[in-house]
Amino acid sequence: MDTEPTMTRRQLVQRGVALAAASAVAAPAVGRSSAQAGPNAALGVGFIGCGGRAGSHMQTLHWLATDGGEKLRLAAFCDVYAPRLRRAAEAYGSTRTYADYRQLIEDPEVDIVCIATPDHLHAPQAIAALKANKHVYVEKPITHWRQIGLLKELARAAAVSGGVLQCGTQGMSCSAWEQARQLIADGAIGQPIHAEAGYFRVGDWGERGMPVDDPNVQPGPELDWKAFLGDSPSRPFSVDRFFRWRLFMDYAGGPVTDLYPHAFTPVVHMLGVTFPSSVVASGGIYRYPYELREVPDTFNLLIDYPEKITVALMGTQGNNHFGTGDAPVGSVGRSPVLRGWDGTLTFVGRNIVITPTEGSTRKPVTVPVRTGEDLVEFWKSLLNVVRTGQGAPASPMPLAYATQTALLMGMAAWRSGRTARFDRRTERIVV
Ligand SMILES: NC(=O)c1ccc[n+]([C@@H]2O[C@H](COP(=O)([O-])OP(=O)(O)OC[C@H]3O[C@@H](n4cnc5c(N)ncnc54)[C@H](O)[C@@H]3O)[C@@H](O)[C@H]2O)c1
């Protein structure tokens, strides 16, 4: 529901892919490879969650396997809602289908687990996959806002596992962020002091944006409600909670967890910061006061770092003006502005622009952005690390840990009405 409709479809169409294979596409019958696959082994990808976002990943990986020169198989599928599970497995010619994600993780045909379930299920499923030494692509947000302990556990599991983890902030495939990080590290703006980023869009992406496949469905053989609930509070079955889970605080958190991982991850990367010292937040349901909606549609954070840098992260789902007059770079929703003692780094069109601070004797600099956001390249960055054991994927766990900690501090601050602080020694959020 966030950035997925833009890049993937456009890029795959440009690459000549027939999307949404309605007819069965035979999965190549290749031999089994282990999670420590060699450079030439065919990698098996298993999908936990076969909803909207997973469809984009399936299309991308199918293209990579058939036209993109990657040795991989769409090996196995898991969903608690049988019609979606059947649809995906039929489209990609697989008979390896599961209602229980633990069985998919145990499947020896699966080397990489792609997790695209509702937010509250990401961390438990990713931890289980890493503990089984599988590689993981897990959608953002890497945890639900309530799962502060699980975030730390996930970071630990990723650090000790033989598997590689990539978080689904695909905007990190845009070269702009690494180019800007390098410029800042080389002193292009002097000591960074302030940054602005955000996500502005129109649309509630819940009540009106999420399809209800079957308004009369009931828990039973076709739908496992208990498995959907996972570790969230026990609730009686509700069609809205199941299909429109983004509206409910039990399973989602609104823009801070749904959209800001996209806008904020590049900022953390460019500044080279890790955990904040403090976060304050504001916002609420200001635009879409529907009966069902629990999550805010407007959310703002002020994030302070021990390096004496403040990041203002802002947004609303009630207005999509970007503020600078420029289209955003990649899918971040609003191009960031990074201010240093000696200059300011902005993104104008396809360029990184450095403007000297008033009184500075430095010259303005313009650097073209080399490559834009690309889900294919994003997946390839993971596949490359899995095959070679070298380097890190474009959005690795340490970056996701730092980013998500600040966002969870924002949610803690907003819910408590207090300043959230981070205790680095215990890696705990204190409000
Ligand atoms: N990176 C992006 O640009 C992007 C875009 C869209 C969505 N997302 C993320 O992807 C995730 C999924 O979003 P979506 O729009 O596809 O939602 P969706 O509701 O369309 O799909 C989720 C699927 O998970 C299934 N599911 C629920 N519980 C399960 C369980 N225990 N085991 C297996 N399957 C289970 C559901 O039946 C459903 O088919 C979200 O966390 C969202 O934030 C990311």
The ligand as an SDF file (V2000), in Angstrom:
LIG
                    3D

 44 48  0  0  0  0  0  0  0  0999 V2000
    8.0730   -1.9330    0.5230 N   0  0  0  0  0  0  0  0  0  0  0  0
    6.9480   -1.4740    0.0360 C   0  0  0  0  0  0  0  0  0  0  0  0
    6.9140   -0.5760   -0.7890 O   0  0  0  0  0  0  0  0  0  0  0  0
    5.6590   -2.1040    0.4950 C   0  0  0  0  0  0  0  0  0  0  0  0
    4.4920   -1.9450   -0.2620 C   0  0  0  0  0  0  0  0  0  0  0  0
    3.3100   -2.5330    0.2020 C   0  0  0  0  0  0  0  0  0  0  0  0
    3.3280   -3.2690    1.3710 C   0  0  0  0  0  0  0  0  0  0  0  0
    4.4610   -3.4060    2.0740 N   0  0  0  0  0  0  0  0  0  0  0  0
    4.4870   -4.1880    3.3340 C   0  0  0  0  0  0  0  0  0  0  0  0
    4.1850   -5.5420    3.0250 O   0  0  0  0  0  0  0  0  0  0  0  0
    3.4220   -6.1350    4.0640 C   0  0  0  0  0  0  0  0  0  0  0  0
    2.1900   -6.7960    3.4520 C   0  0  0  0  0  0  0  0  0  0  0  0
    1.3690   -5.7880    2.9020 O   0  0  0  0  0  0  0  0  0  0  0  0
    0.2630   -6.1550    1.8060 P   0  0  0  0  0  0  0  0  0  0  0  0
   -0.2370   -4.8720    1.2660 O   0  0  0  0  0  0  0  0  0  0  0  0
    0.7720   -7.1790    0.8860 O   0  0  0  0  0  0  0  0  0  0  0  0
   -0.8760   -6.8060    2.7390 O   0  0  0  0  0  0  0  0  0  0  0  0
   -1.9560   -7.8940    2.3090 P   0  0  0  0  0  0  0  0  0  0  0  0
   -3.0020   -7.8850    3.3510 O   0  0  0  0  0  0  0  0  0  0  0  0
   -2.3350   -7.6790    0.8780 O   0  0  0  0  0  0  0  0  0  0  0  0
   -1.1340   -9.2650    2.3630 O   0  0  0  0  0  0  0  0  0  0  0  0
   -0.7710   -9.8720    3.5700 C   0  0  0  0  0  0  0  0  0  0  0  0
   -0.9710  -11.3670    3.3960 C   0  0  0  0  0  0  0  0  0  0  0  0
   -0.4750  -12.0410    4.5490 O   0  0  0  0  0  0  0  0  0  0  0  0
   -1.3460  -13.1220    4.8260 C   0  0  0  0  0  0  0  0  0  0  0  0
   -1.1520  -13.5600    6.2210 N   0  0  0  0  0  0  0  0  0  0  0  0
   -1.6820  -13.0500    7.3580 C   0  0  0  0  0  0  0  0  0  0  0  0
   -1.2420  -13.7240    8.4340 N   0  0  0  0  0  0  0  0  0  0  0  0
   -0.3860  -14.6790    7.9750 C   0  0  0  0  0  0  0  0  0  0  0  0
    0.3960  -15.6920    8.5910 C   0  0  0  0  0  0  0  0  0  0  0  0
    0.4060  -15.8770    9.9310 N   0  0  0  0  0  0  0  0  0  0  0  0
    1.1270  -16.5170    7.7990 N   0  0  0  0  0  0  0  0  0  0  0  0
    1.1310  -16.3760    6.4460 C   0  0  0  0  0  0  0  0  0  0  0  0
    0.3990  -15.4270    5.8040 N   0  0  0  0  0  0  0  0  0  0  0  0
   -0.3400  -14.5920    6.5600 C   0  0  0  0  0  0  0  0  0  0  0  0
   -2.7220  -12.5540    4.5380 C   0  0  0  0  0  0  0  0  0  0  0  0
   -3.6880  -13.5530    4.3700 O   0  0  0  0  0  0  0  0  0  0  0  0
   -2.4450  -11.7600    3.2670 C   0  0  0  0  0  0  0  0  0  0  0  0
   -2.6390  -12.5270    2.0910 O   0  0  0  0  0  0  0  0  0  0  0  0
    3.0970   -5.0080    5.0510 C   0  0  0  0  0  0  0  0  0  0  0  0
    3.8930   -5.1210    6.2050 O   0  0  0  0  0  0  0  0  0  0  0  0
    3.4180   -3.7290    4.3140 C   0  0  0  0  0  0  0  0  0  0  0  0
    3.9230   -2.7190    5.1480 O   0  0  0  0  0  0  0  0  0  0  0  0
    5.6270   -2.8490    1.6580 C   0  0  0  0  0  0  0  0  0  0  0  0
  1  2  1  0
  2  3  2  0
  2  4  1  0
  4  5  1  0
  4 44  2  0
  5  6  2  0
  6  7  1  0
  7  8  2  0
  8  9  1  0
  8 44  1  0
  9 10  1  0
  9 42  1  0
 10 11  1  0
 11 12  1  0
 11 40  1  0
 12 13  1  0
 13 14  1  0
 14 15  2  0
 14 16  1  0
 14 17  1  0
 17 18  1  0
 18 19  2  0
 18 20  1  0
 18 21  1  0
 21 22  1  0
 22 23  1  0
 23 24  1  0
 23 38  1  0
 24 25  1  0
 25 26  1  0
 25 36  1  0
 26 27  1  0
 26 35  1  0
 27 28  2  0
 28 29  1  0
 29 30  1  0
 29 35  2  0
 30 31  1  0
 30 32  2  0
 32 33  1  0
 33 34  2  0
 34 35  1  0
 36 37  1  0
 36 38  1  0
 38 39  1  0
 40 41  1  0
 40 42  1  0
 42 43  1  0
M  CHG  2   8   1  16  -1
M  END
$$$$
